[in-house]
Every structure is written in C-alpha cells, then in structure tokens.
C-alpha cells in the first residue's frame, strides 16, 4: 500500500528492531496507542512520514528524569 504525500504515522519496534505495529496520525489517539504498544513489547516508537527519516520519540526502556 502506497501512502499519500504528507501522511504521517507512528511505527512501533521491539528492542531487536523488529516492526510490531503502525498507527496513522489521522487518529487523535495514535500516539497513545503506539506508546502503549511499545510498553507492552518493551520497545520504542518512531515518528515517520513520507520523505522524512524515522525519529525515535519514545523508548519504553529509558527512564524519564
């Protein structure tokens, strides 16, 4: 499936870097769903977009200060 230009999403990976799920930012709760999934698999969330590098925005194993 090809994404439309301008569309953004969150991708969840486990600590081995294996893709677990993706959530389209069209949905207002997408970031929360992605973070919940990352906590469940002890992984991390990347913000993604067309012609945009993935950027890690949440890591379930990192302690917040």
N, C-alpha and C positions, 0 to 999 in steps of 0.2 A: 504494500500500500504506500503510495507516494503522498507526502504531506504538502499542504498548501503553503506558499510563501507567507512568512510572518507568524506561523503557528509555533507555539512553544509547548513544552511538556517537561515532566519530571520523570527521570528514569531511576530505578532502584537496583542496586547491585549488592551482592553479598561481599564479604571481605576477600574472597578469592577473585573478585571482579566479574562474577557470573551475573548476567542480567536476570532480574527477578520479575519486574513489572514496570509498566509505564503509565503515567496519568496525565491526560491532556489538561492544560491550564485553562481550557474553556470552562471547566468546572471549578467553582469557587473553593471547594474543599480539597482540590487535587494535591496541594502541598501537604496538608494534614494527612491525607491518605498515604502519600508517599513516605512521610516520616514515620507513620505507624508501621508500615510495611518494613521499613529499614530497621526499626527497633525489633520487630519480630524475627528478622533474619540476621540480626546483628551486622547490618551493612551500612550503606551510605546512599545519599540522594544526590543526583546531578540535575542541574537545570540545563535543558537542551533547547535548541532551536535550529531552524533552517539557516545554514551558513553561519553558525555560531558554535564555538567549541563548548564541549561539556564543562560545566563548572560545579565542583562539589559544594553543596550548600548546607549539608547536614551529614554528620557521621555519628551513628549510634554508639560507637565505642569511645569517642572522645568525651572527656569530662568537661562540662561547662564551668567556667571560672566565676 
